[in-house]
Amino acid sequence: MKLNNVKYFLLILLLTMQNNLFSQQVKLIGEEDYYNCNVYRIDSLVQIYQKKNQTDSVKNILERAIQCPLETSRQLKFYWQLADIYYQQGNYSGSLRLINLYDSSRFLVKTPDNPYHLASNFAFALARARCYEGMHDTDNFINVLTPFVFFKWVDFDEFYDSISYKKIYDHYLEILLNKYSVKQVKQELDKANSGFYYSDKAANDTDQFGLIEHKIDCWFMFFNNRVLYLDVSIFPKPGEKIFDYLSRDYQYNNFKDAPLFTKIKNM
């Protein structure tokens, strides 16, 4: 037998063994796991098909998996995975629907690895924005991203580096300028600057520990969207100074130091 024939034979044998192993893995997990909603087994099945680049099979599994009762945080990623497949296949409205389902459901499953904070909200905003862009819905693209683009990248450094964040607000500004003139955008920034809101309201009575609650709010409006900087309650001890980062000066400087603020000012 020639060397080339031997190589070909070994290659066919290897592929056959891999396919047999793949079939055994799928069979081992079992069709009944769909109906039993065995989340861990379904997740394993998804991973097997992903390794084989069988996207349609992954989609079919996930479409059935999201019908299961929502009981664990592990299930939440099924929504996200399926939303990404829909997006890649051009089904932007279907992707958006699943993102919204994920977002509304994440509070039903309380887990330490599922925080509700600025960076995680930004991830949902980005996912929604790309769907709206695919649907050519400029207004909603602007609405969902506006609350997140007037920050410094360090506010999101858990998820994004400065270059990634710059690409995001640059693209936001590009879309904004497709709808509004430079003059309109600059005027809107001037209105946000002059209307920058900060409030520190102290409660009339002390709490059970003799402390007075301070409710601090800080935000501004940009094209009818509120950009929230602070919405917190603190209970300083008598005579204790409020942290600098909660002061109006600190937050206002953050606003003026935001790269997008500077970019619009210099247009």
Secondary structure, DSSP 8 states (H G I E B T S, - for coil): --HHHHHHHHHHHHHHHHHHHHHHHHHHH-THHHHHT-HHHHHHHHHHHHHTT-HHHHHHHHHHHTTS---SHHHHHHHHHHHHHHHHTT-HHHHHHHHHHHHHHTTTS--TTS--SHHHHHHHHHHHHHHHHHTT-HHHHHHHHGGGSSS-GGGGTTT--HHHHHHHHHHHHHHHHHHS-HHHHHHHHHHHHHT-EEEEEEEEEE-TTS-EEEEEEEEEEETTEEEEEEEEEE---TT----GGGSHHHHHHHHHHSHHHHHHHT-
